[in-house]
Amino acid sequence: MKKLVLLAVPALLGAGLIIGCDHNSDHSSKSSDAKMMQAAGGKTAVANVTAAKAATTQPSFGNTTGTVTFTQVGDDKVKVAVDLQGLPPGKHGFHIHQKGDLSAPDLTSAGGHFNPEGHKHGGPDSEMHHAGDLGNLEADSSGNVKKEMTVEGISVGTGAKNDITGTSVIVHAKADDLKTDPAGNSGARIAGGTIEAKQ
């Protein structure tokens, strides 16, 4: 009996060490993931985009659906990932607007462009532009857009005045000329979605 106990003790200790190592390595990998997420910013907000009620009465405006995802990258940049379907082929002005209220059939309830610094309208690469000026999207012949860009001048979930959480993203009927105030002559608001923090 003593021999069996003596043999069992080292075996149990070895198993405990293996389990302990596995547990520690799992813990450290989770902790390093969290650190990487923190370093990259990591906060995300999503706009579920649908066609404006007024646009649905205009066949030429398409029937847009999809998502636009905003992810904070570091301190001063946001990655924007666009995945939309049902747009009329061609270029469309694409902006962040002041409010998340999309109750008006023509989406005018979303207010003007998100512009906390009071700048003039322009393209995302212009020296002077609204924080919400994201330029143009180009839909392919099937009405699809998949695009990624990284922008400065906005933030996600920071509580700063350039925080876009609770605002909205709007797609316009025509191309943005990237210069004319207040919206680049981009025409009707054909689709939009409120930008909401992702839990």
Order of alpha helices (4+ residues) and beta strands (2+ residues): alpha-beta-beta-beta-beta-beta-beta-beta-beta
